[in-house]
Amino acid sequence: MPQTPFIQLTAVGVPMDKANVDTDQVIPARFLKYPRDEKYPTYLFHDLRLRPDGTENPDFILSNEPYKTKGQILVADRNFGCGSSRESAVYALQDWGFRAVIAPSFGDIFFNNSFKNGFLPIRLATEVCNKLRQDLHDAPGAEIAIDVEAQTVTGPDGVAHSFELDDFRKYCLVRGLDDIDFTLEQTSKIDSFERSNRPSWLGHNA
């Protein structure tokens, strides 16, 4: 699926106070057999968001407005995305409408899968995440601003917080590139290297 460049985003923040949200909570294993189609958003947090009878659980944050329809930035607690390596966890978040998740820490595989799919996981200090979530609870519908190039997150209180992002991941995010797209960008350099590195006995036209 083509990736959308991620440069700046100002959107409603969704506070999720639960720690150690694993990928089976993000998308239960029984849904992994299904294709990524228009039903995919309904699998997100399925067993937390819905009761056994299929009705919405009003105690879960995404069952309530404005988070249900407008939230694009999830603010979570520690160790978000731990557990199994399923890339579908990132797909489900994206297809619901999320573009980023902010947390003190992440499961390593989820963290890496996110970048490969143009989804932004941001590590901020525990106290910063706690403050962001509290501000969002206090003012439902409050917005958070993310600036990828400046590497800042600005909370509802107007305070900006810096986050780390390596140059390669930033380059791919702001241009909407996955690993294959990035490699294809280097085609001319690859061709030039192959020509210059060609053994002399093959000749120039080999």
C-alpha positions in Angstrom: 0.0 0.0 0.0 1.4 3.4 -0.9 2.6 5.5 2.0 1.5 9.0 2.7 4.2 11.5 3.5 4.3 12.4 7.2 5.6 15.9 7.7 3.3 17.6 10.1 0.1 16.6 11.8 -2.3 18.3 14.2 -5.1 16.1 15.4 -7.2 14.9 18.3 -5.2 13.0 20.8 -6.6 9.8 22.3 -5.4 8.9 25.9 -5.0 5.2 26.7 -3.9 4.7 30.3 -3.4 1.0 30.1 0.2 -0.2 30.2 1.6 -3.3 28.4 -0.9 -3.2 25.6 0.2 -6.2 23.5 -0.3 -6.8 19.8 -3.0 -9.4 20.6 -5.0 -6.6 22.3 -4.4 -4.3 19.4 -5.7 -7.0 17.0 -6.7 -10.4 18.3 -5.0 -13.4 16.6 -8.2 -14.8 15.2 -8.5 -11.8 12.8 -5.0 -12.3 11.3 -6.4 -14.7 8.7 -8.6 -12.0 7.1 -7.5 -9.8 4.2 -6.7 -6.1 4.7 -10.0 -4.7 3.4 -12.7 -2.3 4.5 -13.5 -4.4 7.6 -10.0 -4.1 9.0 -10.6 -1.0 11.2 -13.3 -3.0 13.1 -10.6 -5.4 14.3 -8.7 -2.7 16.2 -8.9 -3.3 20.0 -11.8 -5.6 19.2 -12.0 -7.4 22.6 -11.4 -4.2 24.6 -13.7 -2.0 22.5 -16.6 -4.4 22.3 -18.5 -6.6 24.8 -19.0 -10.3 24.2 -22.4 -9.6 22.7 -20.9 -7.2 20.2 -22.1 -4.0 21.7 -19.7 -1.2 22.4 -17.9 -1.1 25.8 -18.5 2.5 27.0 -15.6 2.3 29.4 -13.1 1.9 26.5 -11.8 5.2 25.2 -12.4 4.5 21.5 -16.1 3.8 22.1 -16.7 7.5 22.8 -16.7 10.6 20.8 -14.7 12.6 19.8 -12.1 9.9 20.0 -14.1 7.4 18.0 -14.2 9.4 14.8 -11.6 12.1 15.1 -8.6 10.6 17.0 -5.4 10.2 14.9 -2.7 10.4 17.7 -2.7 7.7 20.4 -1.0 8.6 23.7 -0.3 5.4 25.5 1.4 4.1 28.6 4.7 2.1 28.8 5.6 -1.0 26.6 2.9 -0.4 24.0 2.9 -3.0 21.2 4.7 -5.7 23.2 4.1 -9.4 22.4 4.0 -11.1 19.0 5.5 -9.7 15.8 2.3 -9.3 13.8 2.6 -6.4 11.4 -1.2 -6.4 11.4 -1.1 -4.4 14.6 0.2 -1.5 12.7 -2.3 -2.0 9.8 -5.2 -2.0 12.2 -4.1 1.3 13.8 -3.6 2.9 10.4 -6.8 1.7 8.9 -8.8 3.1 11.9 -7.2 6.4 11.2 -4.2 6.7 13.5 -1.0 8.0 12.2 1.2 8.0 15.3 1.4 6.7 18.8 3.2 8.4 21.7 4.4 6.3 24.7 7.3 6.0 27.1 8.4 2.7 25.5 7.4 0.2 22.9 7.8 -3.5 22.0 10.9 -3.6 19.7 9.2 -5.4 16.8 6.2 -3.2 16.8 8.4 -0.1 16.9 10.3 -1.2 13.8 7.2 -2.5 11.9 5.7 1.0 12.4 8.4 2.8 10.6 8.4 0.3 7.7 4.7 1.2 7.1 4.9 5.0 7.5 3.4 4.9 11.0 5.2 7.0 13.6 6.0 5.7 17.1 7.3 8.5 19.4 9.1 7.8 22.6 8.7 10.6 25.3 9.4 10.5 29.0 6.9 8.8 31.3 6.1 12.1 33.0 5.5 13.8 29.7 3.1 11.0 28.5 1.3 11.1 31.8 0.8 14.9 31.5 -0.4 14.6 27.8 -2.9 11.9 28.7 -4.2 13.9 31.7 -4.6 17.0 29.5 -6.5 15.0 26.9 -8.8 13.6 29.6 -9.4 17.0 31.0 -10.4 18.5 27.6 -11.8 15.7 25.3 -11.1 16.6 21.7 -7.9 18.5 22.5 -5.3 18.4 19.8 -1.7 17.4 19.7 0.7 18.7 17.0 3.6 16.6 15.6 6.3 18.1 13.5 8.5 15.4 12.0 11.1 17.7 10.5 11.5 19.6 13.8 11.1 16.4 15.8 8.7 17.9 18.2 5.4 17.0 19.9 3.3 20.0 21.1 0.7 19.2 23.7 -2.7 20.9 24.4 -0.9 23.1 26.8 1.3 24.5 24.1 4.5 23.0 25.4 6.8 21.4 22.8 8.7 18.2 23.5 11.6 16.9 21.4 11.8 13.3 20.3 14.6 11.3 18.8 14.4 10.1 15.1 17.2 8.9 13.0 18.0 10.5 9.7 17.0 7.5 7.5 13.6 7.1 9.1 12.9 10.8 9.0 13.9 10.8 5.3 11.5 8.0 4.5 8.6 9.4 6.6 8.6 12.9 5.1 8.8 11.5 1.6 6.3 8.6 2.1 8.9 5.9 1.2 9.1 2.3 2.3 12.3 0.3 2.1 11.6 -0.7 -1.6 10.7 2.8 -2.6 14.0 4.0 -1.0 16.0 1.4 -2.9 14.3 2.3 -6.2 15.4 6.0 -5.5 19.0 4.7 -5.6 18.6 3.0 -9.0 21.0 5.4 -10.8 23.6 5.1 -8.1 23.3 1.3 -8.2 23.6 1.2 -12.0 26.6 3.5 -11.8 28.3 1.3 -9.3 27.6 -1.8 -11.3 29.2 -0.3 -14.4 32.2 0.9 -12.5 32.6 -2.4 -10.7 32.2 -4.6 -13.8 35.1 -6.9 -14.4 37.2 -5.8 -17.4 36.9 -9.2 -19.1 33.1 -8.8 -19.4 33.5 -5.7 -21.6 31.5 -2.5 -21.4 28.4 -3.9 -23.1 28.1 -7.1 -21.2 
